[in-house]
Amino acid sequence: MKNNLGKIFLLLLLSARLFASTYEWSVLADKKSAMTNEPIYLKYSCTFSDIAHTYMIEFNPVVDNEEYKILLLSETKNIIDAKRINTYEYLLYVKKAQNFKLFLDTKMKKTNKDSIKNSVIGRDNFAREDYSVKLIRQEGVELEIKDAKSELVGEISVDVKRDNGIGVMAYEPYHLEIKIEGRANFDAIKAFHFDIDGVKTIEEKPIENFKLTKDGYIGSWVQKFAFVSDGNFTIPRTEIEYFDLGEKKLKLLSFDEVDVEVRELYKKEELLEKEEKSFEIEYRYIYYVLAFLAGFIVAKIKFKKRVKLSSDEMLFNKKIDEIKTLEELVFFLVLSDAKRYSKIVQKIEQKEIASLQKAKQVSKFKIS
């Protein structure tokens, strides 16, 4: 009996303390007018009269629809001066020009007295709901949204890096990097694409390096390219239109076209000169050549050592085996070592080597 009286007293004490909690919501927007796709900072706070153990809050307005998008920036719960404060920070992006009104709903879930009673007395009652739920309509946020006339909005700059000089050897890659940095809705930037006749373009996936802040996304967006050709080519001028939030107007980010000069691996006159010199052999050297060859052959017969390929050479041979056409083989050899394989590439281009199998064998022999 005394135990029951003690539990009842504890129940009354808990009920008096826990169910006396009150709360108040407040809403803050950092601006009353904005451009389309401009970040708008929103802060929702719920301040309780005490530590409010009996309350749970369900508030998750994150959404992305045709009208607007809401992103969660932070969510915190603190106890200050024995009072509980829940704070929610969001970024709002409105996609269309309009007089915009935002009303968000919140669920306040409060523990029932029956749940406290069952916990104190030691009974489980699964048939009853443990919480009462109250739907709260937050104070409305009203905004004037103007048309930015561009999906990309912010304050950004562009930096273009490219290989030193404007010339490369035939089949040697020419590198280009486009970097956009600052603060903006970087997801609105579309990957660049270059379609240049006679040029093989390798385009990397953009590298996104930015974080969400009260001012929106801050960081950088980078895309890298490599251009390969056997003749001169031009990388065309590229422009990006965006709305500059600092100057409140449409602007263009751009970089001028680049004329790339591609030099032949060997000029025709150099090749002719090399061919002429190849026949200028003095007979007095023949003896030494034959002696060297004889010694080389004897050494081979004597030791009969098996040549072992390194892991890099084995990988190189494996890649050679996977190549399907002479064009692919030429491209691969040039990227691997343009100078080393220049003679093989030249023979393939002049059709002195027309067989893919033979070209592969010659390429493999070259690494040993």
C-alpha positions in Angstrom: 0.0 0.0 0.0 2.8 2.4 0.9 4.6 1.6 -2.4 1.4 2.4 -4.3 1.0 5.7 -2.4 4.6 6.5 -3.2 4.1 5.8 -6.9 0.9 7.8 -7.0 2.7 10.8 -5.3 5.5 10.5 -7.8 3.0 10.4 -10.7 1.3 13.5 -9.5 4.7 15.3 -9.1 5.8 14.3 -12.6 2.5 15.4 -14.1 2.7 18.7 -12.4 6.2 19.4 -13.7 6.2 17.8 -17.1 2.8 18.8 -18.3 3.2 22.5 -17.3 5.6 23.0 -20.2 4.7 25.7 -22.7 6.5 26.7 -25.9 6.7 29.5 -28.5 7.8 29.4 -32.1 9.6 32.2 -34.0 10.5 32.6 -37.7 13.2 34.7 -39.3 14.0 35.3 -43.0 17.1 37.2 -44.0 15.4 39.1 -46.8 12.0 40.2 -48.1 12.8 40.2 -51.8 15.1 38.0 -53.8 15.9 36.8 -57.3 14.8 33.4 -58.7 17.3 30.7 -57.6 18.9 33.1 -55.0 19.4 31.5 -51.5 17.1 32.8 -48.8 18.1 32.0 -45.2 15.3 30.8 -42.9 15.5 30.2 -39.2 12.8 28.5 -37.1 13.1 28.4 -33.3 11.0 26.8 -30.6 11.6 28.0 -27.1 10.1 26.0 -24.2 9.4 27.3 -20.7 11.5 24.5 -19.2 13.5 21.4 -20.4 10.3 19.9 -21.9 11.1 16.2 -21.6 7.6 15.2 -22.7 7.8 17.0 -26.1 9.1 15.7 -29.5 9.1 17.9 -32.6 8.6 16.6 -36.1 9.7 19.3 -38.5 11.2 18.3 -41.9 10.2 20.7 -44.7 13.1 19.7 -47.0 11.6 19.5 -50.5 12.3 20.1 -54.2 9.4 20.8 -56.5 8.5 23.0 -59.5 7.9 26.1 -57.4 10.7 26.0 -54.8 13.5 24.0 -53.1 14.3 23.8 -49.4 17.7 22.5 -48.1 18.5 21.8 -44.4 21.5 23.8 -43.2 21.5 22.8 -39.5 19.3 21.4 -36.7 20.2 21.9 -33.0 18.8 21.4 -29.6 20.2 23.3 -26.6 19.4 23.9 -22.9 19.9 27.5 -21.9 18.9 28.8 -18.4 17.0 25.5 -17.8 15.0 26.2 -21.0 15.0 23.9 -24.1 15.5 25.6 -27.5 15.2 23.8 -30.8 16.6 25.6 -33.8 16.2 24.7 -37.5 18.0 26.5 -40.3 17.1 26.1 -44.0 17.9 27.6 -47.3 15.0 28.4 -49.6 15.3 28.7 -53.4 12.3 30.0 -55.3 12.3 29.0 -58.9 9.7 31.3 -60.5 9.1 35.1 -60.3 6.1 35.7 -58.1 4.7 37.1 -54.8 5.7 34.0 -52.8 4.1 32.9 -49.5 5.5 30.0 -47.5 3.6 28.3 -44.7 5.2 25.3 -43.0 3.5 22.8 -40.7 5.1 21.2 -37.6 4.0 18.3 -35.5 4.3 18.8 -31.7 4.2 15.3 -30.0 3.5 15.3 -26.3 3.7 12.3 -24.0 0.3 11.3 -22.6 -0.4 11.1 -18.9 -1.3 7.5 -19.3 2.1 6.7 -20.7 3.7 8.3 -17.6 1.3 6.4 -15.4 2.2 3.1 -17.1 5.9 3.8 -16.8 5.7 4.7 -13.1 3.5 1.9 -12.1 5.3 -0.6 -14.3 2.6 -1.6 -16.8 2.9 -1.9 -20.5 -0.1 -0.8 -22.5 0.5 -1.3 -26.2 -3.2 -0.7 -27.1 -3.1 3.0 -26.4 -1.3 5.8 -28.1 1.7 7.1 -26.1 1.6 10.6 -27.6 -0.9 13.3 -28.4 -0.1 15.2 -31.6 -0.8 18.9 -32.3 -0.3 20.3 -35.8 1.3 23.8 -35.7 1.1 26.1 -38.7 4.2 28.3 -38.7 4.1 32.0 -39.2 4.1 32.7 -43.0 7.1 33.9 -44.9 6.2 36.4 -47.6 8.7 37.3 -50.4 8.8 39.3 -53.6 10.7 37.1 -56.1 12.1 38.7 -59.3 13.1 37.0 -62.4 16.9 36.6 -62.7 16.5 35.3 -66.3 19.2 32.7 -65.6 19.3 29.4 -63.7 22.8 30.2 -62.5 22.8 32.9 -59.8 25.6 34.1 -57.5 29.0 35.8 -57.5 31.6 33.8 -59.4 34.7 34.0 -61.5 36.4 31.7 -64.0 40.0 30.6 -64.3 41.2 28.7 -67.4 44.5 26.7 -67.3 46.1 25.2 -70.4 49.4 23.8 -71.5 52.3 26.3 -71.8 52.6 27.5 -75.4 50.2 26.7 -78.2 51.9 23.8 -79.9 52.1 20.1 -79.3 53.5 17.1 -81.3 51.1 15.0 -83.3 49.0 12.7 -81.1 50.3 14.4 -78.0 47.5 15.5 -75.6 46.8 19.2 -75.2 45.4 19.9 -71.7 42.8 22.4 -70.6 41.1 23.0 -67.2 38.1 25.2 -66.5 37.6 26.3 -62.9 34.5 28.2 -61.7 34.6 29.4 -58.1 32.7 31.7 -55.7 29.2 31.4 -54.3 26.4 30.1 -56.5 23.9 27.3 -57.1 26.6 25.2 -58.7 24.2 22.5 -59.6 22.9 24.7 -62.4 26.3 24.5 -64.2 26.2 22.1 -67.1 29.3 20.1 -68.0 31.1 21.5 -71.1 31.3 19.6 -74.3 33.7 20.2 -77.2 33.0 18.7 -80.6 36.0 19.6 -82.9 36.4 17.9 -86.3 39.5 15.6 -86.4 40.1 15.9 -82.7 39.7 13.2 -80.0 38.4 15.0 -76.9 38.7 13.4 -73.5 36.3 15.1 -71.0 36.5 14.3 -67.3 33.5 14.4 -65.1 33.2 17.8 -63.2 34.8 17.9 -59.8 32.5 19.6 -57.3 34.1 21.0 -54.2 31.7 23.3 -52.3 29.8 23.5 -49.0 26.4 24.8 -47.9 26.4 28.1 -45.9 24.0 30.8 -45.0 24.9 32.5 -48.2 24.4 29.4 -50.3 26.9 27.1 -51.8 30.5 28.4 -51.6 33.5 26.6 -53.3 34.5 25.6 -56.8 33.5 23.5 -59.9 36.3 22.1 -62.1 36.3 20.2 -65.4 39.4 19.0 -67.2 40.0 18.1 -70.9 42.6 16.6 -73.1 42.6 17.1 -76.9 44.5 14.8 -79.3 45.0 15.3 -83.0 47.4 14.9 -85.9 46.6 18.4 -87.3 46.1 21.9 -86.2 42.8 22.7 -84.4 40.9 25.4 -82.5 39.2 25.2 -79.2 36.2 27.4 -79.6 35.3 30.4 -77.4 33.0 29.4 -74.5 30.6 31.5 -72.5 28.5 31.1 -69.3 25.6 33.4 -68.6 24.7 34.0 -64.9 23.0 36.6 -62.7 25.5 38.5 -60.6 24.0 39.1 -57.1 26.6 41.7 -56.3 26.0 43.9 -59.3 22.3 42.8 -59.7 22.6 42.2 -63.4 23.2 39.5 -66.0 26.9 38.9 -66.9 29.0 36.5 -69.0 31.9 34.4 -67.9 34.0 33.5 -71.0 37.4 32.5 -72.3 38.6 33.1 -75.8 39.3 30.5 -78.5 42.6 28.8 -78.5 44.5 28.0 -81.7 46.6 24.9 -81.2 49.5 24.2 -83.6 50.2 20.5 -84.1 53.7 19.6 -85.3 54.5 16.4 -87.3 56.4 13.7 -85.4 59.1 14.0 -88.1 59.2 16.4 -91.1 59.6 14.8 -94.5 63.0 16.4 -95.1 64.3 15.0 -91.8 63.1 11.5 -92.8 64.8 11.8 -96.2 68.0 13.0 -94.6 68.0 10.0 -92.2 67.4 7.6 -95.1 70.4 9.0 -97.0 72.6 8.8 -94.0 71.6 5.2 -93.4 73.4 4.2 -96.7 76.6 6.0 -95.8 78.3 2.9 -94.3 82.1 2.6 -94.5 83.2 -1.0 -95.2 86.0 -0.7 -92.6 83.2 -0.9 -89.9 81.8 -4.1 -91.2 84.4 -6.2 -89.5 83.6 -4.6 -86.1 79.9 -5.1 -86.6 80.4 -8.8 -87.5 82.6 -9.3 -84.5 80.1 -7.7 -82.2 77.3 -9.8 -83.6 79.3 -13.0 -83.3 80.1 -12.2 -79.6 76.5 -11.4 -79.0 75.3 -14.7 -80.5 77.9 -16.7 -78.6 76.8 -15.0 -75.4 73.1 -15.9 -76.1 73.9 -19.5 -76.8 76.1 -19.9 -73.7 73.7 -18.5 -71.1 70.3 -19.0 -72.6 68.7 -16.8 -70.0 65.0 -16.2 -70.2 64.0 -12.6 -70.4 61.6 -11.7 -67.6 59.1 -8.9 -68.2 58.5 -6.4 -65.4 54.9 -5.8 -64.2 54.7 -2.6 -66.2 55.8 -4.4 -69.4 53.2 -7.2 -68.7 50.5 -4.5 -68.3 51.6 -2.8 -71.4 51.5 -6.1 -73.4 48.0 -6.8 -72.0 46.7 -3.5 -73.1 48.3 -4.0 -76.6 46.4 -7.4 -76.8 43.1 -5.7 -76.1 43.4 -3.2 -78.9 41.0 -3.8 -81.8 42.2 -1.5 -84.6 45.4 0.1 -85.9 44.0 3.5 -85.2 43.5 2.6 -81.5 47.0 1.2 -81.4 48.6 4.4 -82.8 46.7 6.5 -80.3 47.8 4.2 -77.4 51.5 4.2 -78.5 51.6 8.0 -78.8 50.0 8.5 -75.4 52.4 6.0 -73.9 55.6 7.5 -75.4 55.4 9.5 -78.6 59.1 9.7 -79.1 59.9 6.1 -78.4 57.2 4.7 -80.8 57.4 7.4 -83.5 59.0 5.0 -86.1 56.3 2.4 -85.6 53.5 5.0 -85.8 55.1 6.4 -88.9 55.2 3.0 -90.6 51.6 2.3 -89.7 50.5 5.7 -91.1 52.5 5.1 -94.3 50.9 1.6 -94.5 54.3 0.0 -94.4 52.7 -2.1 -91.6 49.2 -2.9 -92.5 48.6 -5.9 -90.3 47.3 -5.2 -86.8 48.9 -8.4 -85.5 52.3 -7.5 -86.9 52.0 -4.0 -85.5 51.3 -5.4 -82.1 54.3 -7.7 -82.2 56.6 -4.8 -83.2 55.2 -2.7 -80.4 55.8 -5.4 -77.8 59.3 -6.0 -79.1 60.1 -2.3 -78.7 59.7 -2.4 -74.9 62.3 -5.1 -74.4 
